[in-house]
Amino acid sequence: MAEKMTDKKPNFFVRAGKRIAQFFREGKIEIKKIVWPKPKAVFKNMGVVLATIVIIGAFVFGLDTGLMNLLGLFMNIAH
């Protein structure tokens, strides 16, 4: 009978608690491995992103304006 007691696995909450604790321990180890970029690289990348947004925005604005003028031309012809 004593042999059966030692083979019994812990209840669900104990196993879940151990798994959760292991998850956070491993997460802490992984966070220590992160290499954060230098501020100079962040500002450089931010400039590239902002310039790209402005260029694409200007392109979409020009395309929209041109198509609206073209549609207006066709609508005036219909009258």
Beta strands, then each sheet from edge to edge (+ up, - down):
end
